[in-house]
Amino acid sequence: MKNPGRGGDRDTSKTLPKVDANTQQGHVLEALKQRPMSAAELQWSLPLADARAVVRDLRRKGIPITTKKHPDPSRPSRCVQRYHLAETD
């Protein structure tokens, strides 16, 4: 049996799902609103158990988080993947 769609205007809604600011997900969301960060940077700057798992859970909630490659400042021949909070219209 197929799951019915949400229907109505909820399919095209551009609002982000509610995330409690006092949780790990809320901390990561606020950090990504300020600037792009890698999993290691999130782990170092926030009290997280696993930054990658928190980002995965935020994506499952429908928050548009993308990854982009940036040059590594300590090793110019390598790249670092940083999470970006995608723009919503």
Secondary structure in CASP SS format (residue, H / E / C, confidence):
PFRMAT SS
TARGET T0000
AUTHOR 0000-0000-0000
METHOD secondary structure of the structure
MODEL  1
M C 1.00
K C 1.00
N C 1.00
P C 1.00
G C 1.00
R C 1.00
G C 1.00
G H 1.00
D H 1.00
R H 1.00
D C 1.00
T C 1.00
S C 1.00
K C 1.00
T C 1.00
L C 1.00
P C 1.00
K C 1.00
V C 1.00
D C 1.00
A C 1.00
N C 1.00
T C 1.00
Q H 1.00
Q H 1.00
G H 1.00
H H 1.00
V H 1.00
L H 1.00
E H 1.00
A H 1.00
L H 1.00
K H 1.00
Q H 1.00
R C 1.00
P C 1.00
M E 1.00
S C 1.00
A H 1.00
A H 1.00
E H 1.00
L H 1.00
Q H 1.00
W H 1.00
S H 1.00
L C 1.00
P C 1.00
L C 1.00
A C 1.00
D C 1.00
A H 1.00
R H 1.00
A H 1.00
V H 1.00
V H 1.00
R H 1.00
D H 1.00
L H 1.00
R H 1.00
R H 1.00
K C 1.00
G C 1.00
I C 1.00
P C 1.00
I E 1.00
T E 1.00
T E 1.00
K E 1.00
K E 1.00
H E 1.00
P E 1.00
D C 1.00
P C 1.00
S C 1.00
R C 1.00
P C 1.00
S C 1.00
R C 1.00
C E 1.00
V E 1.00
Q E 1.00
R E 1.00
Y E 1.00
H E 1.00
L E 1.00
A C 1.00
E C 1.00
T C 1.00
D C 1.00
END
